[in-house]
Amino acid sequence: MKKILIPIVTVSALAAAALPAVASAQPVNQRQDQLERRIDMGQRNGALTRNEAQRLRAELRDTERLEQRYRRGGLSGWERADLDRRFDRISAQIRYERHDRDYGYGYGDHRGPNRW
């Protein structure tokens, strides 16, 4: 039994350790597109206000400009890791903003003509 259990635990541990590396192995353009789609969807379904979406898009554009600057000299490992960290931070901000119960006009903000 121990002979079977040890390889299973080892493989599970290796798979768990490799999981974060899979997310960073995504091509940069694919991550940018995915984040842009999440912002669009959040704005469409009302989870993101217009101001939140504009701010998130501005951060995404800044990161895209930085990526272009990095690519001029060739994308090093450190630069790729820096871009991944920035994309992770933007992703976390999208998640936070979509779930902060801050809704746009007409969704309970009570600033419109029908306020209490």
C-alpha positions as CSV (number, residue, x, y, z in Angstrom):
1,M,0.0,0.0,0.0
2,K,2.8,2.4,0.9
3,K,4.5,1.7,-2.5
4,I,1.4,3.0,-4.3
5,L,0.6,5.9,-1.9
6,I,4.1,7.5,-2.1
7,P,4.1,8.0,-5.9
8,I,0.5,9.3,-5.8
9,V,1.4,11.9,-3.1
10,T,4.5,12.9,-5.0
11,V,2.7,13.4,-8.3
12,S,-0.1,15.4,-6.5
13,A,2.5,17.7,-4.9
14,L,4.3,18.3,-8.2
15,A,1.0,19.0,-10.0
16,A,0.0,21.5,-7.3
17,A,3.4,23.3,-7.5
18,A,3.2,23.5,-11.3
19,L,-0.3,25.0,-11.3
20,P,0.7,28.7,-10.8
21,A,3.3,28.2,-13.6
22,V,0.6,27.2,-16.0
23,A,-1.2,30.6,-15.6
24,S,2.0,32.5,-16.3
25,A,2.7,30.3,-19.3
26,Q,-0.2,31.9,-21.1
27,P,0.8,34.2,-23.9
28,V,0.8,37.9,-23.0
29,N,-1.7,38.8,-25.6
30,Q,-4.0,36.1,-24.5
31,R,-4.0,37.4,-20.9
32,Q,-4.6,40.9,-22.1
33,D,-7.6,39.8,-24.2
34,Q,-9.0,37.8,-21.3
35,L,-8.7,40.7,-18.9
36,E,-10.4,43.0,-21.4
37,R,-13.2,40.6,-21.8
38,R,-13.7,40.4,-18.1
39,I,-13.9,44.2,-17.8
40,D,-16.4,44.3,-20.7
41,M,-18.6,41.6,-19.2
42,G,-18.5,43.3,-15.8
43,Q,-19.6,46.6,-17.3
44,R,-22.3,44.9,-19.4
45,N,-23.8,43.1,-16.5
46,G,-23.6,46.1,-14.2
47,A,-21.0,44.6,-11.8
48,L,-18.6,47.4,-12.8
49,T,-19.4,51.0,-13.0
50,R,-18.3,53.1,-16.0
51,N,-15.6,54.8,-13.9
52,E,-14.3,51.4,-12.5
53,A,-14.1,50.0,-16.0
54,Q,-12.3,53.1,-17.4
55,R,-9.8,52.9,-14.6
56,L,-9.2,49.2,-15.1
57,R,-8.8,49.7,-18.9
58,A,-6.3,52.5,-18.3
59,E,-4.2,50.2,-16.1
60,L,-4.4,47.5,-18.7
61,R,-3.3,50.0,-21.4
62,D,-0.4,51.1,-19.3
63,T,0.7,47.5,-18.9
64,E,0.4,47.0,-22.6
65,R,2.6,50.0,-23.3
66,L,5.2,48.7,-20.8
67,E,5.1,45.3,-22.6
68,Q,5.8,47.0,-25.9
69,R,8.8,48.8,-24.3
70,Y,10.1,45.5,-22.9
71,R,9.7,43.7,-26.2
72,R,11.9,46.3,-28.0
73,G,15.0,44.8,-26.4
74,G,13.6,41.3,-26.2
75,L,11.5,40.0,-23.4
76,S,13.7,38.7,-20.6
77,G,12.6,36.4,-17.8
78,W,12.4,39.2,-15.3
79,E,10.3,41.3,-17.6
80,R,7.9,38.5,-18.3
81,A,7.6,37.9,-14.5
82,D,7.0,41.7,-14.0
83,L,4.2,41.6,-16.6
84,D,2.7,38.5,-15.0
85,R,2.6,40.3,-11.6
86,R,1.0,43.3,-13.2
87,F,-1.6,41.2,-14.9
88,D,-2.3,39.3,-11.7
89,R,-2.8,42.6,-9.9
90,I,-5.2,43.8,-12.5
91,S,-7.1,40.5,-12.4
92,A,-7.4,40.8,-8.6
93,Q,-8.7,44.4,-9.0
94,I,-11.3,43.3,-11.5
95,R,-12.4,40.5,-9.2
96,Y,-12.6,43.0,-6.3
97,E,-14.5,45.7,-8.2
98,R,-16.9,43.2,-9.7
99,H,-17.9,42.0,-6.2
100,D,-17.8,45.3,-4.2
101,R,-21.6,45.9,-4.7
102,D,-20.8,49.2,-6.4
103,Y,-23.4,49.4,-9.1
104,G,-23.9,51.9,-11.9
105,Y,-26.8,54.3,-12.4
106,G,-30.1,52.7,-11.8
107,Y,-28.8,49.8,-9.8
108,G,-29.2,51.1,-6.3
109,D,-26.8,54.0,-6.2
110,H,-29.7,56.4,-5.3
111,R,-28.1,59.3,-7.1
112,G,-30.5,59.4,-10.0
113,P,-33.9,61.0,-10.3
114,N,-35.6,58.3,-8.4
115,R,-33.5,58.5,-5.2
116,W,-35.1,58.0,-1.9
